[in-house]
C-alpha cells in the first residue's frame, strides 16, 4: 500500500462522518473516539490532497470533493462486501452455488408497490440467502440513479427516457409503459376538467406529447404523488394523464381512457454499476425483473386494471 492509498477503515470513517453529520456523531456510530476520527479524516484529506469536510459548530458536512469521495467510498466498501460473497460462492461446488447477501434496491413508488413484491417473492423462493432491501426514491433530480452513483443502492429501477446517467453506471431497459387519460367515471366532457399532476410526471418522455396537445391545460392542481392524484380525480377534482402502473387497483368510480396509437409511453429499466452488474445477486434480480417485464409486454399492463378501461382513443 502506498502513502496515498486509503484503507477500508478510513473509507468507513468518511462515510460515517458524512452520514452522521459530524465527527462526534460519526465516532459514536463507529465506537471510536472523536480524536481518532478527526485524525483519520485529516490523514485521508492529506493523502487525497483535498479538503473533504467543512467543519462548523453544527457539525461537519462534505465539500463538493468530499461528496465525490464519500460516494466512491460507499461503492468501494460495497464492492468489498460483494467480493467476499462472490469468492465464497466460487469456492463452493457447482451444485452448492447460490447467491447470498444483502441486495439494496431503489425504486420509484409504483414499481415498489406493483412490480417488486412478486419479483422479490420469486427471488426469495429461489435464492433464500439473498436479503433484499428496498428504498422508495422519487424520480426527481438525480433520483434512483443518484442512489446507485452515491453507493447507497446496488440497483435502481428508473425511467430511462432522456435520463442523463451519472458517469460510471450502466443501464438496461425492462419494459415500455403506456399513459392513459384518467377522469371521474361518466363525466360528459373529461377534457374540460382541470389537470391534476405531480412533479415526477413531468419527464421528457411525456413532454413532447403534452406540448402537441392543445386541450391539456397547465397543471391546475399539484399533488404529492400518483396516489394523491388518483384520490383527487376520484373526488371529482380533475382529470390526469397517468402511466399504467399507477392505475393498478383504481376504483370503479375512475374511468381510464386510452389515448390512441400516439399515446405517450415511458421506458422503465434498471441502473447499476459495471462491477455489481456482474455479481450473482444482481444478476438473479435482473432475471426476475426481465421475466416480469416480459409479462408486462405480453399483457400490456403488469396486472389487470379494475375500473373502466376503454380501448377507443380519447
N, C-alpha and C positions, 0 to 999 in steps of 0.2 A: 504494500500500500504506500503510495507516495504522500508527500506532505499536503497535497491538495485534495486527496480523497476524503470523502465523508463516510464514516462508519454508520451502520444501521441505527445505533443508539443515538447518534447525532441527528439523523433524519427524524427519528421518533420525537425527539425534543422539539425540533422545528414545528412539526405537525401539532404537538400538544400545546405549545405556546400560542400558535395561530388559532386553534380550535377553542382554547380556554380563554383567550383574550388577554393573557398576561403571563409574566414569568412566575409569579407566586402560584397562580391558578394552575399553570402547566406543571409546575413542580409537584403540586398536590396530586394531580392526576397520575403522575409517574412515580409518586412516592419518593421524590428526591428533594434535596434542599434547594432553595431559591438560588443560592450562590453557585451550586453545581450546574443548574440550568443556565444561568447567566453566563457562566464561564464557557459552557458548551456552545451557546449561541454566538458569543464573541469569537470563539475558535472557528466556527462554521463561516462566519462573516469574513474572517481573515483569510481562510482558505479559498473562499469563492471570490473575494475581492469586491464585495458589495454590502451595503447596509441592508439588512433583511427585515428589521422591525423598527418602527417609530416608537420610542419609549415616551410615556407620559404618566401623569398622576393616575389616570383612569386605567392604566394597563399598558399593553403593547399591541400594536396592530401591524400586519405586514405592509411593507413598502411594495411598490409595483414589482421590484426584483424579488421581494420576499414572497409575494403571491405566486410568482412563477416557480420559485424554489420549493415552496410548500406543495404545490401541485405535483411537481416531479417527485418530491419526497413521498407523497402518498402513493403514487404509481409505482415507485421502486419498491416500497415496503410491501405493496400488494403483490408485486411480482415475486418477491422473496417467499411470501406465503404460497403462491401458486407453484413456485419452483419446488418446494418441499413436497407438495401434494402430487405434482406430476412425476417427480423422481420416484416417490414411493409407489405410484401406480405402475411405472415402468418396471420396477423391481419385482412386482408380483407376476405370477404365471398368467398366461393369456386368459385362462378360464376364470381367474380371480380379479381381473382388472375391472375397476368400477370407479367412475368419477366421484370425488368427495370434496368436502369443504364448503365454506361459505360462498354464496354466489349473490352478489349485490346488483340489484336491478332497479333502474329508474324508468318510470313510465308516466305518461300523462293520464288524466283521470279516467277517461272512457276505456282506455286499454286496460288499466288496472282493475276496473270494475267488470269488464265483459270478456276480455281475451285472456288475461293472465290466470284467473282462477282455474279453468280447465287445463291450461297448459302446465301450470305448476303441479296440478294434481297428477297428471300423467308423468311429469318429470320425477316427482317424489315416488310414484309407484315403481318406476323403472330404475331409479337411482336413489335409494333411500339415504345414501350417505351425503348427498348434496343438501345443503341448507340454504334455501332461497331467502333473501331479504329484499323487500320491495319498498321503494320510496316513490310517492306520487310527486311529480315535478311539473310545474306549469310550463307550457310551451311558450314562454316569453323570454326575451333576452337570450342568454346562452342556453337555457333550457336543459334538457336531458344530456345533450352532447357536452355541455359545460361540466356536468356532473362527472362524466367519464374523463374529460380532459383534466379535471382537478383531482382525479384519483378517488372520488367518493363513491363511484359506481363502476362495476365491471362492464356492464352493458346497459344501454338506454334504448328504449323504443320511442321513436320520434317521428315527426313528419319531415320527409326529406325534400319536398319540393322547394327549390330556391334556397335551401338552407346552406349557410356558409359554415362548414365544419371547422372546428379548431384544428390547427396543424397536428399531424401525427396520429390522426384517427382514421379508421376505415368504416365504411357504411355499406349496407346492402338492403335492397327493397324486400318487402314481405307481401304486401297486397295493396290494391287500389280501393279507396273508399269513396262512394258517391254521396253527394249532397241532395237534400230534398227540401221542399217548402213545407213548413210546419205552421199550422194555424188552428184556431178553435173549430171543432167539427161543425159542419153545417153553416158556416159563415158565408153569406151570399157574395162577398167581394173581398176575399182574403188579402189581395194585393193592396187594398186601400188601408190596411191596418198599419199601425206604427211598427217599426222594425225593432225587435229585441235582439241584442247581440252581446257578446262577451269578448274580452281582449284577445284571447287565444284563437278566436275565429277570424282574425284579420291577416292571415298568412298570404304569402304571394300566390299560393296555389288556388286561391279563390279571387284574388284582386282583379285579374284581367276579366274574369266573367262578370264580377259585380259591376265593373266600370262600363260594361257593354249593356247593362240592363237599365233602361230609363224609368222603370217602375219601382225600383228599390230606393227608398229614402236613406239618408244617413241615419245612423242608429239613434232612435228616439229614447230608448231605454237601455242602459248598460247594466249587465248582470255580472255576478262574480264568476260563474262558470256555467257549463252547459246544463247542469241540473237545475240551476236557478232559472235559466232561460225557459226550460220546459215548464217549470212551475208558473212562470209569468204568462206564457202562452196558454197554458191550461186554465189560468184565471181570466182569460179573455182580454189580456192587456196588449196583445200584438201578435205579429207573425215573426217567423225566424227562418233562416237558411241554415240547416244543420247537417252534419255528417251522420252516416248510418249508425255507427257505434253509439252515438249519443242518444239515439232514438229507441234503443232496445228497452222494452218494458214501458214504452209510452202509453198513457191511459187511453181508453176508447174515446174520451172527450177531446182528444187531439187528432186532427186529420193530417196525414202525411201524403203529400202530393209530389209525384215525380216531376222533375224539371226538364225532362226531354233529353234527346240524344246529346245536346251540347251542355248538359249539366256539369257543374264543376265537380272535380274529384281531388282527392289528395292521396299522395303516396306515403304509406306507412312503412317504416323499416327500422333497422337497428343500427346502432353505432357502438363501436368498441375500439380497443387498441389492437395493433397488429399482434402484439405478444399474447394478449388474453384471447384473441380470436382463435389461437392455436391450442388453448387449454381445453382439457376434456370436459370440464363443467360448462363452459361457454358453448362448446360445440354441441353438447347434449341439449342445452336450452334452445339453440338455434334450430336444431332438427325439429323440436316440438313446435316452435314458432312457425317454421315453414309449413308443417302439417296443418296448423291452424289457418295459416294464410291460404293454403290450397283449398281448404274447406270454404273459406270466405269467398274465394274467387268462384268456386263451383256454384255456390248458392247466392252470390251477390251480396247477401247480408250474412254477418257472422252468426246470427240466430234469428228465428222468426220474429218479426215485429208484431206486437199487439197494436191495437188501434186500427184506423182506416188507412190503407195504403193503396193509392190509386196509381195505375200504370200509365195513365194519359199525361201528356205534357201540361204544365201549369198554364 
